[in-house]
Amino acid sequence: MNAIHLLSRRGGPLRIVCLGAHSDDIEIGCGGTLLELISWRRDIEFVWVVFSAAPNRAQEAQASAARFLKGAKHKQVFVKNFRESYFPFVGAAIKDFFEDLKQRTSPDLVFTHYRHDRHQDHRTISDLTWNTWRSHLILEYEILKYDGDLGSPNLFVPLSRNLCERKVKYLCECFQTQSNKGWFTADTFRALLRLRGVECAAEKYAEAFYCRKLVCSFLGKR
């Protein structure tokens, strides 16, 4: 499959915002893509936000962000403690944080949750992302879980075997509190990466996203 190269080099750093309702969401949804981006260029400025994390999960979130963002030019990591599973009911406070975040950065790319994710916290973050950044490139990532809400994504990022294994290794090592969950295993993460790799004719693995709006500008066209 022929690829379109987004976010090609230009003047100034590349600004990326990563949003996750819970500790480990960003890493599961787009961790491999972030590793790929950092291997491609180092002049990236990240804003990384985890909206809900108990103290032990907050420590895991910080440690994981440090691993996944190693080599980035600049990073700001926010770990908040909004009440898990109650995001629709504390939405005003979360919206206030989004408004503050909007004043901090005008990103080139935003990673957020899939709009039709069945988890209410995930949907709230996705909705507020679109409310906040209306003229930006937004990619919605997917989280494999019990609800069976995986869809048909339309944007794929092929990953080398090495990057795939790094993503899986970091997830399993950083989030020890999740090791008792039957789905939080290396083979689960590899399975989805392999499936998406098949769908985009990658050599082996890929991460997949939902891109709802993309504006194309052609050379010489005004």
Helices and strands as residue ranges (DSSP letters): E 14-22, H 25-40, E 44-52, H 55-68, E 74-79, G 87-89, H 91-104, E 109-113, H 120-132, E 137-141, E 155-159, H 161-174, G 176-178, H 186-199, E 205-210
